[in-house]
Amino acid sequence: MSEPRPVTLITGASSGIGASLAHVFARNGHEVVLTARRAPLLNDLASAIEAAGCRRPHVLPVDLGKPDGAELIAGELSLRGLEPAFLVNNAGYGLLGQAAKLDRGDQLSMIDLNCRSLTEMSLRWIPSLARHKGGILNVASISGFIPGPGMSVYNASKAYVISFSDGLRRELRPKGIKVTVLCPGPVPTEFQSRAGIMDVHYPRGFDCTADFVAGQGYKGLMKGRPVVVPGLHNKIVPWLPRFLPRTVIASLVYDRLRRWEDA
């Protein structure tokens, strides 16, 4: 029986940063597996990557928001004789609005996808990542560094991703596995529209393109950097809690939200 082939598994790959990451990994010679809910978009992306002269990615339409999502991916990879050498946990979503006013079920589902699913995927593939001396790229957000009235659950979920990645990095270092957390600021993608975020909801100069963010994330992972924050303005955000109490930051964020709501 032949050994499984090493691949790069990318979740949430159908659009936005996930799709850009798929292009970057494919251009750099990785055999890519794309997974997300929407098969047509995944197939279109696979065709675009193939048309660019890269190996056509494998497509796995799976909803990681479902409890058996990771198990379905594992089974399909095994059937195809594949195993992850690199894992990109990009699947996730946010919602703009006060937690008490947003749908409770939607917010709990956000935690399931942004935190539980990411954790399950990261832990599930450790043996194969170690065999190939590969790595994990977890996509968080600069929002994870600060409290976020107006996106309280989302910010908290990304704070979890940052903390989890920090701890896992140290634990997996002896196994030769890199762990990098990618913390972009605003990126004009489908994520923004699903969350209800418009360009008036963040200061000018903080937004970056999905391609730029993906390129920075790939370079950071390959160099073994612990945290990647793309964009000069965005690099300010992780430092804010060092100079301002979290209660002050929360008040500033909340005041801005109230101005949007009253406008």
Secondary structure, DSSP 8 states (H G I E B T S, - for coil): ----EEEEEEESTTSHHHHHHHHHHHHTT--EEEEES-HHHHHHHHHHHHHTTS---EEEE--TTSTTHHHHHHHHHHHTTEEEEEEEE-------S-TTTS-HHHHHHHHIIIIIIHHHHHHHTHHHHHHTT-EEEEE--GGGGS--TTSHHHHHHHHHHHHHHHHHHHHHGGGT-EEEEE------SHHHHHHT--GGGS-TT----HHHHHHHHHHHHHTT-SEE--STGGGGGGGHHHHS-HHHHHHHHHHHHHHHHH-
